Amino acid sequence: MRRFSTLITVLTIAGLLIGCNPPATKTNTPPKGNAENPEAQAVTAADPSTIPDNLKHEAFHYYGLDAAQEMTYDFDYNGSIRQGTQKATFLGMKDGKAEFKIERTDALTIMGTDKIEVAEDGLYLTELKQQPLEKAVIALPAKVEIGASWPVDQKLLNTDGNDVLSKAVQKVVGQEKIKTPAGEFDCIVVTMEGTLTIQDEKKKETPVSGKAWYAAGVGTVKLSIQSTGPDGKPVSYTITLAKK
């Protein structure tokens, strides 16, 4: 079972995870590998030409896995805006599936480093913040059709040792053209509605909702999350593509 430093929720196709506590003002970058810290070795990209065509489906393109460049995002937390980067790196083929690592820096460090597995039927999130999930979370089905929906059902642990139950439904609701500092993009739109429940003596259920915009060959263009913080006050995150 994975242990988390903050209360979190699974959101959107990509299965992005963000804490309900405000991000720290200090920015960090992923550690570089060295002899004393072999687990922090820098990721070396494998040859993407080894990815078979049957895995290069709609989900693969909408998730931006064919975009090798680093993306810069504006991260707006309740009106406070900072920037961070995100990049997908192909790790290689395993058991007929393509593995990718999603690395983030600076303001996006709060979301951690994830692993994505590309199968014939879609994309699956297998690791969050460098920790394996007990069961993979579907991020996007291979065929991205309006009306398609899928459940999210996870049990996690917070720092107090309490189970956190995450239940939600994600749905492709339409297409939309949106403009960001990085340009104008034709996107699919995915919504998420669900709850988080901490299994402590109070067993408080917290509603969580989100909306994501994805462009083929680019990936995440915009992402928004609304929830409630531990103090009962509304929490809002928005991540917007600023540069690519």
C-alpha positions as CSV (number, residue, x, y, z in Angstrom):
1,M,0.0,0.0,0.0
2,R,1.3,3.4,-0.9
3,R,1.9,6.1,1.7
4,F,1.2,9.8,0.7
5,S,2.4,13.0,2.3
6,T,-0.9,14.9,1.6
7,L,-4.5,14.1,1.0
8,I,-4.8,13.5,-2.8
9,T,-7.3,12.7,-5.5
10,V,-6.9,11.0,-8.8
11,L,-8.0,13.3,-11.7
12,T,-8.5,13.0,-15.4
13,I,-7.2,10.9,-18.3
14,A,-3.7,11.2,-17.2
15,G,-4.5,10.2,-13.6
16,L,-2.8,13.4,-12.4
17,L,-2.6,13.6,-8.6
18,I,-2.5,16.8,-6.6
19,G,-2.7,17.3,-2.8
20,C,-5.4,19.4,-1.2
21,N,-2.8,21.3,0.9
22,P,-1.2,24.4,-0.8
23,P,2.0,23.8,-2.6
24,A,5.2,24.9,-0.9
25,T,6.8,28.2,-2.0
26,K,10.2,26.4,-2.4
27,T,10.8,24.9,-5.8
28,N,12.6,21.7,-6.4
29,T,14.0,19.8,-9.4
30,P,14.4,16.0,-9.6
31,P,17.7,14.7,-8.1
32,K,20.6,13.8,-10.4
33,G,22.0,10.4,-10.3
34,N,25.4,9.7,-8.6
35,A,27.3,6.8,-7.1
36,E,26.0,7.5,-3.6
37,N,22.4,7.6,-4.8
38,P,21.9,5.0,-7.6
39,E,18.1,5.2,-7.4
40,A,18.2,8.8,-8.5
41,Q,19.9,8.1,-11.8
42,A,18.7,10.3,-14.6
43,V,16.3,8.7,-17.0
44,T,17.8,7.6,-20.3
45,A,15.3,7.6,-23.2
46,A,14.8,4.4,-25.1
47,D,14.3,4.3,-28.9
48,P,10.6,5.3,-29.5
49,S,10.8,3.6,-33.0
50,T,10.4,0.3,-31.1
51,I,6.8,1.2,-30.1
52,P,4.5,-0.9,-32.3
53,D,1.7,0.8,-34.3
54,N,-1.0,-1.0,-32.3
55,L,-0.1,1.0,-29.2
56,K,-0.1,4.4,-31.0
57,H,-3.9,4.8,-30.6
58,E,-5.9,7.9,-29.9
59,A,-5.1,7.8,-26.2
60,F,-1.4,7.7,-26.9
61,H,-1.6,10.9,-29.1
62,Y,-4.0,12.8,-26.8
63,Y,-1.8,12.1,-23.8
64,G,1.1,13.6,-25.7
65,L,3.3,10.6,-25.5
66,D,4.6,11.3,-29.1
67,A,5.7,14.8,-28.0
68,A,9.2,14.5,-26.7
69,Q,9.7,18.1,-25.8
70,E,9.5,19.6,-22.3
71,M,6.3,21.5,-21.5
72,T,6.0,24.6,-19.3
73,Y,2.8,25.2,-17.3
74,D,1.3,27.9,-15.2
75,F,0.2,26.4,-11.9
76,D,-2.6,28.6,-10.3
77,Y,-3.4,27.6,-6.7
78,N,-6.2,29.8,-5.4
79,G,-4.9,32.8,-7.4
80,S,-1.2,32.3,-6.6
81,I,0.6,31.4,-9.9
82,R,4.0,29.8,-10.4
83,Q,5.5,27.8,-13.2
84,G,6.8,24.2,-13.6
85,T,7.7,21.8,-16.3
86,Q,6.5,18.3,-17.4
87,K,8.1,15.8,-19.8
88,A,7.3,12.3,-20.9
89,T,10.2,9.9,-21.5
90,F,9.9,6.5,-23.2
91,L,11.5,3.9,-21.0
92,G,11.1,0.9,-23.3
93,M,8.9,-2.1,-24.1
94,K,7.9,-4.6,-21.4
95,D,5.5,-7.6,-22.0
96,G,4.2,-6.0,-25.2
97,K,3.5,-2.7,-23.4
98,A,5.2,0.7,-23.7
99,E,6.4,2.3,-20.5
100,F,6.8,6.0,-20.0
101,K,8.0,8.1,-17.1
102,I,6.3,11.6,-16.5
103,E,8.7,13.9,-14.7
104,R,7.9,17.3,-13.3
105,T,9.9,20.2,-11.8
106,D,9.5,23.4,-9.9
107,A,5.8,24.3,-9.2
108,L,4.6,20.9,-10.6
109,T,6.9,19.0,-8.2
110,I,3.9,18.6,-5.9
111,M,2.5,16.2,-8.4
112,G,5.6,14.0,-8.3
113,T,7.0,11.6,-10.9
114,D,4.6,9.0,-12.4
115,K,4.7,6.0,-14.7
116,I,2.4,5.3,-17.5
117,E,1.9,2.0,-19.3
118,V,0.5,1.9,-22.8
119,A,-1.5,-1.2,-23.6
120,E,-3.7,-2.0,-26.7
121,D,-6.9,-1.0,-24.8
122,G,-5.6,2.3,-23.4
123,L,-3.2,4.1,-21.0
124,Y,-2.8,3.0,-17.4
125,L,-1.1,4.9,-14.5
126,T,1.1,2.3,-12.7
127,E,3.2,4.5,-10.3
128,L,2.5,7.8,-8.5
129,K,5.3,9.8,-7.0
130,Q,7.7,6.9,-7.8
131,Q,5.5,4.5,-5.8
132,P,3.7,1.6,-7.4
133,L,-0.1,1.3,-7.3
134,E,-1.7,-1.9,-6.1
135,K,-3.8,-1.8,-9.3
136,A,-3.3,0.3,-12.4
137,V,-5.6,3.2,-12.9
138,I,-7.0,3.7,-16.4
139,A,-6.0,7.2,-17.7
140,L,-7.5,7.1,-21.2
141,P,-9.2,4.3,-23.2
142,A,-7.6,3.6,-26.6
143,K,-10.6,4.9,-28.5
144,V,-11.4,8.4,-27.1
145,E,-15.1,8.8,-28.0
146,I,-17.6,11.4,-26.6
147,G,-19.7,9.7,-24.0
148,A,-17.0,7.2,-23.0
149,S,-16.7,6.9,-19.2
150,W,-14.7,4.8,-16.7
151,P,-14.5,4.5,-12.9
152,V,-11.6,5.3,-10.5
153,D,-11.5,3.3,-7.3
154,Q,-8.4,3.4,-5.2
155,K,-7.4,2.9,-1.6
156,L,-4.4,4.9,-0.5
157,L,-2.7,5.8,2.8
158,N,-2.1,9.3,4.3
159,T,0.7,10.2,6.6
160,D,-1.4,9.4,9.7
161,G,-1.7,5.8,8.5
162,N,-5.4,6.1,7.6
163,D,-6.9,4.6,4.5
164,V,-8.1,7.2,2.0
165,L,-10.7,5.9,-0.4
166,S,-10.9,7.6,-3.8
167,K,-14.0,6.9,-5.9
168,A,-14.8,8.8,-9.0
169,V,-16.2,8.6,-12.6
170,Q,-14.4,10.2,-15.5
171,K,-16.1,11.0,-18.8
172,V,-15.3,12.3,-22.2
173,V,-17.9,15.1,-22.6
174,G,-16.9,16.8,-25.9
175,Q,-14.5,18.8,-28.0
176,E,-13.4,22.4,-27.4
177,K,-11.0,24.9,-28.9
178,I,-9.1,26.8,-26.1
179,K,-6.4,29.4,-26.1
180,T,-3.5,29.5,-23.7
181,P,-0.2,31.4,-23.6
182,A,1.3,28.5,-25.7
183,G,-1.3,29.0,-28.5
184,E,-4.7,27.7,-29.6
185,F,-5.6,24.0,-29.4
186,D,-8.4,21.7,-30.5
187,C,-9.0,19.6,-27.4
188,I,-11.1,16.7,-26.1
189,V,-12.7,17.5,-22.7
190,V,-12.8,15.1,-19.8
191,T,-14.6,15.6,-16.6
192,M,-14.3,13.9,-13.2
193,E,-16.8,13.7,-10.3
194,G,-16.0,11.8,-7.2
195,T,-15.3,11.7,-3.5
196,L,-12.4,11.2,-1.0
197,T,-13.1,9.5,2.3
198,I,-10.5,9.3,5.1
199,Q,-11.1,6.1,7.1
200,D,-10.4,7.6,10.5
201,E,-12.8,8.1,13.4
202,K,-14.7,10.9,11.5
203,K,-14.8,9.1,8.1
204,K,-15.4,12.5,6.4
205,E,-16.4,12.3,2.8
206,T,-15.1,15.2,0.6
207,P,-16.4,15.9,-2.9
208,V,-13.8,16.4,-5.7
209,S,-14.4,17.5,-9.2
210,G,-12.2,18.3,-12.2
211,K,-12.0,19.1,-15.9
212,A,-9.2,18.4,-18.3
213,W,-8.4,19.5,-21.9
214,Y,-6.1,17.3,-24.1
215,A,-4.8,18.0,-27.6
216,A,-3.5,15.3,-29.9
217,G,0.3,15.4,-30.2
218,V,0.6,17.8,-27.3
219,G,-1.0,16.3,-24.2
220,T,-2.4,18.2,-21.3
221,V,-3.4,21.8,-22.3
222,K,-5.4,22.7,-19.2
223,L,-6.4,21.0,-16.0
224,S,-8.7,22.2,-13.2
225,I,-9.5,20.7,-9.8
226,Q,-12.0,21.8,-7.2
227,S,-12.2,20.3,-3.7
228,T,-12.3,21.2,0.0
229,G,-9.2,21.6,2.2
230,P,-8.8,20.1,5.7
231,D,-10.0,23.5,7.1
232,G,-13.3,23.2,5.2
233,K,-12.4,26.0,2.8
234,P,-12.7,25.6,-1.0
235,V,-9.5,24.5,-2.8
236,S,-8.9,25.3,-6.5
237,Y,-6.1,24.3,-8.8
238,T,-5.6,25.2,-12.5
239,I,-2.7,24.1,-14.6
240,T,-2.4,25.8,-18.0
241,L,0.1,25.2,-20.8
242,A,2.3,28.2,-21.0
243,K,5.1,27.1,-23.4
244,K,6.1,24.1,-25.5
